Amino acid sequence: MTAEIDLYGIFLPALLVWAVIALPLSALARRLLRAGGAYRWVWHPALFDFALYILILGGTVALAETLLP
């Protein structure tokens, strides 16, 4: 995988693209966890949200590494 993605002549860092993709996925996961009542067991919701985002970002990057040439 290349380190940059060409978007109509503008080169963007790949991590920036994956981070933008991971943001709505993280918001969806937070909404589902909040609706399911999982935040009752969370000590610090902001740290939990950040860790959840980092995990989703890592999964997005790993998935992109395996699927993209």
Secondary structure, 3 states (H helix, E strand, C coil): CCCEEEECCEEEEHHHHHHHHHHHHHHHHHHHHHHHCHHHHCCCHHHHHHHHHHHHHHHHHHHHHHHCC
